[in-house]
Amino acid sequence: MLEDPVVALTILTLSLLLGFEVISKVPPLLHTPLMSGSNAISGITIVGALIAAGNEERTVSSALGFIAIVFATINVVGGFLVTNRMLAMFKRKPSKS
């Protein structure tokens, strides 16, 4: 583990900037497949968080696991809603005859 908080904060800041830069360059046509991949990763996160939350030895890991479950679930549900909305944009409108 990183013991120096300055190094940890620097890594966090750089990862946030890099993530923002990469995501802002994604064209709209690739958004839906990337969101599906993100939902799969968040599903894996939920499984790991369930394992951490079910750990009976430490209350801190259980609390952090619960918080991770909540945030990952919000991410998955929001991802499905955004993906559904994006896919609805590509559906053909019924013709007026």
VEXDREN-2710 file (C-alpha; in Angstrom, 1 decimal):
% VEXDREN-2710
k/r/px/py/pz
1/MET/0.0/0.0/0.0
2/LEU/1.0/3.6/-0.5
3/GLU/2.0/5.1/2.8
4/ASP/2.7/8.6/1.6
5/PRO/-0.6/10.6/1.3
6/VAL/1.1/13.1/-1.2
7/VAL/1.9/10.2/-3.6
8/ALA/-1.6/8.8/-3.2
9/LEU/-3.2/12.2/-3.9
10/THR/-0.9/12.8/-6.9
11/ILE/-1.9/9.4/-8.4
12/LEU/-5.5/10.1/-7.8
13/THR/-5.3/13.6/-9.4
14/LEU/-3.4/12.3/-12.4
15/SER/-5.9/9.4/-12.9
16/LEU/-8.8/11.8/-12.7
17/LEU/-7.3/14.1/-15.3
18/LEU/-6.3/11.2/-17.6
19/GLY/-9.8/9.6/-17.3
20/PHE/-11.5/12.9/-18.1
21/GLU/-9.3/13.4/-21.1
22/VAL/-9.9/9.9/-22.5
23/ILE/-13.6/10.0/-22.0
24/SER/-14.1/13.4/-23.5
25/LYS/-12.5/12.1/-26.8
26/VAL/-15.0/9.3/-27.2
27/PRO/-17.2/9.8/-30.3
28/PRO/-21.0/9.4/-29.7
29/LEU/-21.3/6.2/-31.7
30/LEU/-18.8/4.4/-29.4
31/HIS/-20.6/5.6/-26.2
32/THR/-23.1/2.8/-26.0
33/PRO/-20.6/-0.1/-26.4
34/LEU/-18.3/1.6/-23.8
35/MET/-21.2/2.1/-21.4
36/SER/-22.0/-1.6/-21.7
37/GLY/-18.4/-2.5/-20.8
38/SER/-18.5/-0.1/-17.9
39/ASN/-21.6/-1.8/-16.6
40/ALA/-19.9/-5.1/-16.8
41/ILE/-16.9/-3.8/-14.8
42/SER/-19.3/-2.2/-12.2
43/GLY/-21.0/-5.6/-11.9
44/ILE/-17.7/-7.1/-11.0
45/THR/-17.1/-4.3/-8.6
46/ILE/-20.4/-5.2/-6.9
47/VAL/-19.3/-8.8/-6.4
48/GLY/-16.0/-7.6/-4.9
49/ALA/-17.8/-5.1/-2.7
50/LEU/-20.2/-7.9/-1.5
51/ILE/-17.2/-10.0/-0.4
52/ALA/-15.7/-7.0/1.4
53/ALA/-19.0/-6.1/3.1
54/GLY/-19.6/-9.7/4.2
55/ASN/-16.2/-9.7/6.0
56/GLU/-17.1/-10.1/9.7
57/GLU/-13.6/-9.4/11.0
58/ARG/-13.5/-5.7/10.5
59/THR/-16.2/-3.1/10.7
60/VAL/-14.3/-0.6/8.5
61/SER/-14.1/-3.0/5.6
62/SER/-17.7/-3.8/6.0
63/ALA/-18.7/-0.2/5.9
64/LEU/-16.5/0.6/2.9
65/GLY/-17.8/-2.5/1.2
66/PHE/-21.4/-1.3/1.7
67/ILE/-20.6/2.2/0.4
68/ALA/-18.9/0.5/-2.7
69/ILE/-22.1/-1.6/-3.2
70/VAL/-24.2/1.5/-3.2
71/PHE/-22.1/3.5/-5.6
72/ALA/-21.5/0.6/-8.0
73/THR/-25.3/-0.1/-8.0
74/ILE/-26.0/3.5/-8.8
75/ASN/-23.4/3.3/-11.6
76/VAL/-24.9/0.2/-13.1
77/VAL/-28.5/1.5/-13.0
78/GLY/-27.5/4.9/-14.4
79/GLY/-25.5/3.1/-17.1
80/PHE/-28.4/1.0/-18.2
81/LEU/-30.7/4.1/-18.2
82/VAL/-28.2/6.1/-20.4
83/THR/-27.6/3.1/-22.7
84/ASN/-31.4/2.6/-23.1
85/ARG/-31.8/6.3/-23.9
86/MET/-28.9/6.2/-26.4
87/LEU/-30.3/3.2/-28.2
88/ALA/-33.8/4.8/-28.3
89/MET/-32.2/7.6/-30.3
90/PHE/-31.3/5.2/-33.1
91/LYS/-34.8/3.6/-33.4
92/ARG/-36.8/4.6/-36.4
93/LYS/-39.9/6.7/-35.8
94/PRO/-43.2/5.3/-37.0
95/SER/-44.1/6.8/-40.3
96/LYS/-47.3/8.9/-40.6
97/SER/-49.4/7.5/-43.3
END
